[in-house]
Amino acid sequence: MALVLASAVLWSTAGPFVRMAGLDVWSILGWRSLFSVVVLGGWMLLRPGAETRNLRFGLPGAILVALTVVANATYIMALSWTSVANVMTVYATLPFVATAIAFLWLGDRVTMRFIIAGLMAFGGVCAMVGASFSPADLRGIAAAAAMTLFFAAPLVVMRRYPNLDTLKMVTWAALCGMIVAVPLMPHDTLPSGQALLACALYGVVTTGLGYILVLIGGRIVGAGEAGFLSMLDVVLGPLWMWIFFDETVSATTLAGGATVLGAVLWYLSGGRRRTAAPA
């Protein structure tokens, strides 16, 4: 549980590092991906029992990599275009989006609890969108919605193909993200030292170490507990922006975010109790 909590804290630092970098979307994606490849690739080669020579993967792995690349890019777009509170409010709906995809693709059963909680979360997002008047905010919220979709889809892919090496897939996604970003980056000047430091921290701390910690801890705690603990980054992300960048949250956005988070926690708490009951 401590490892999963630590990973949630590290993931919540994405917004401050994007603001600190102050670069365009593709520059942040490219430099962040470079540092992520170093950390994740090193862990992939050094982890106990790693099959370091087998770097290939099939069609499901390629789909997972492509989805993750798009998710990473749209995440940076959303953080660059609107407030972190708006992004986290939309991102908190990820359990509902993943469940809906699993229902449509895998035929998973959808409970009445899911429908009620999903409608509550949708209402919270609508309230938050209604409080966003600028085109930049609306563009950022649209990017956050796309990001949530493309983060949810890999969860269903990994459930459908449980033998996929997720660490390998995430490492390949970082490498492919760098390849995609490099041609789109401005090449006339190099980023400042502060910008490079922010991208390095984003790639090493937020993505690299955050993923490694949840990979280790997630195998020990149950899925319900991991879901609860991972929600911490939804709360901490806007908090860091308020402390370090004085990014305030409107009352309507705060109410919408609280509604979404409450719906998610209520939904996950029911699944946790059902899972724990037979034991």
N, C-alpha and C positions, 0 to 999 in steps of 0.2 A: 504493500500500500504506500509506503514511503517513496518507493521508486516511481510509482504512477503519479503520486502527488508532485514529486519533483519535476517529472516530465511536463505536467500541466503548467507548472510555474514557468518553465523554460519556454513552452509554446506561447505563453501569454506575452512574451517580450517581442513578438514579431512587429507589432504596431510601432513601438518606440524605435526599433532599429530601422524600419522603413522611413520614419520621419527624420531620424538622425542622418540617414544616408542622403536624402534630398535629391536623389537621382531620378531619371526616367525609369519607367517600368522595366524595360528590357535590360538596362544596365544593372539594376538591382537583381533581376532574375539571373543574369549571366554570372555576375561576381558571386552572388549567394550560392549558386549551383556549383561553382568551382570549389568553394570551401566545403560545401556539403559532400562533394565527391571525395575529397581528401579524407574527411572524417569517416563517412559511411563506408567508403571503399577500404580504408585501413581496418575498420572493425570487421568487415566481411572477410578479409584475409586472415585476421588474427584470432577470430572467435574460435572457441573449442569445437573441433569436429567439422570445420568448414571445408567444403569441397571447392578449393580455390581454383581448380582447373576447369570446372564446369561453369562457364559463364553464359551458356545458351539457355534459351527459354522458348516455349511454344507460343501459339496464337493467344491463349489467355494471358500469358505474361506480357506479350506485346500490347494487348488491349489495356492491361493494368498500367503499364508504363505510359502509354499515350494519355490515359485519363488523368494520371497523376501530374504529368507535365502541364496539361491545360488547367488543372486545379491550382497548381503552384502559381501559374501566370495570372490567373484571374484573382487569386488571393492578393497578390501584390497590387494589381489594378484597383481592387476594392479598397485596400488600405491607403492607396495614394489618392483616391478620388473622394472619399467620404470619411466620416469619423469612425474611429475604432468601435465605438458603441454601436453604431449602425451595423457595421460588419459582423460584430459578435452576436447581435440580436438575430440576424438572418442565419448565421452559422449555427446557432443553438438549435435550429430546427432539423439539424442533420439526422438525428434518430428517426424522425418521421419520414424524411426523404428516403433514407435507406430502407425503411420498412415498406414504403410504397413501392420502391423498385423491386424489392424481394417479392412482394405480392404479385406484381405484374409479370416478373420474369420466372420466379421459382414457385409461384403459387402458394406462398406462405399465408397462413391464416391471419386475418386482420380482426382484432378484437374491438368491442365497443369502447373499451378504455382508450385504445389508439385513436379511434374516430373523435371522441370527445376531446382528448388532449391535443390532437392535431388541429381541430377547429379553434381551440383556445390559442394555440401557438400562431395560427394563421391570423387570428384577430389581433394579436400583439404585434405581428409584423405589419399588418395594415395600419395600425395606429402609428407605428414608427415611420412608415412611408408617408403617411398623411402629414407628419410634422416636418418633412423634408421638402423644402420649397425650391432649392437651387438645382439647376440641371446637373451640376457636378455630383450632388448628393444622390440624385436619382440614378445617374450613371454608375456611381459606386455601389449603390444598393443592387442594381441589376448585375454588376460583376460579382457581388457577394452571393447572389442567388445562383449564378452559374458556378461559382466556386463551391458552394455547398453541394450542388448536384454532382459535380465532378469529384468531390471528396467522398460522397456517399456511394457512388457507383462502384469504386474499387472495393469497398467493404463487402458488397454483394458478390463481386467477382471472386474475392478471396474465400467467401463462404461456399461459392459454387465449386471452386477448385482449391480445396484446403491444402493441397501439397505444394502450392506455389511458395517459393522462398521470398517472403515479403521484403527482407532486407536487400536481397539482390535486386528486386524490382524497384525499390525506392532509390537505390544507388544508380541504377540505369536511368531512372527518371531524372535524377539530378544531372547526369551526364548529357542526356538528350535535351534537357532544358537549357543547358549551357550552349549546346550546338545550335539550338533554335534561336537563342537570344543574341549570339555574337554578331550575325549579319545585320541585326536590327539596332545594335548599339551605336551611338555616335563615336566616331573614331578620330575626331579632330583633337580631342584633349583627353587626358587621363583623369579619373576621379581624384578628388582631394584625399589627403590622408584620413580625415575624419570619415569620409564616405566609404573608403575601403575598409576602415575599421568596423563601421556599422554593418557592411555586407559580410565581413568575416565573422562578426559576432552572430549575425542572423544565420549564416550557414553552419557555423560550428556549434553554437550554443542552442539556438532555437530548433533548428532542424536536426543536426547531427546528434548531439547529446540527448536532446529531447526524445528523438525516436529510439535511440539505443536503450534509454531508461525504460520507456514504456514497453519495448519489446521484451526486456528481461522481466519487469514487474508484471506485465500482462499475462505471462504464463503461470504466475503464481496465484494471483487473485482472480476471482470470478469475473465474468463479463459485466454483471450488474454493478459490482463494486467499481470496476474500471470505468464504466460509464458515468457513475456518480462523481468520481474523483476527477475525471477529465473535464467536467463542467466548470472546474475552478478557473480554467483559462478564459472562459466567457466573462467571468466576473473581474478577474485581475487585469485583463487587457485594457478596458476603459479606465481602470483605477491607475495604472501606470501612466496613461496619457494625461490624466488629470494632475497627477503629482509632478511629472517631469515636463509636460508641454502645456499645462493649463488648458487642456481641451475639455470644455464643459459639456454637459449633457442636458438637453431640454427635459422638462418634466414629462412631456408626452413620450419622448424616446425612452426615458427611464421607466415609465409605466409600461410601455410596450415590451421593453426588454425583460422587466420583472414578470410580466404575464407569460412570455415565451419560456423563460427559465423555470417558472413555477409549473407550467404544463409539462415540460421535459422531466423535471424531477418527480412529479406525480406519476407520469407514465412509467419512468424507470423504476420507481419504488414498487409499483405493482408487479413488474416483471421480476424484480429481485426477490420479492416474497414468494412468488410462484416457483421460482427456481430453487429457493432454499427449503421449501416445505417438505419435499420428499426425504431430504436428509434428516 
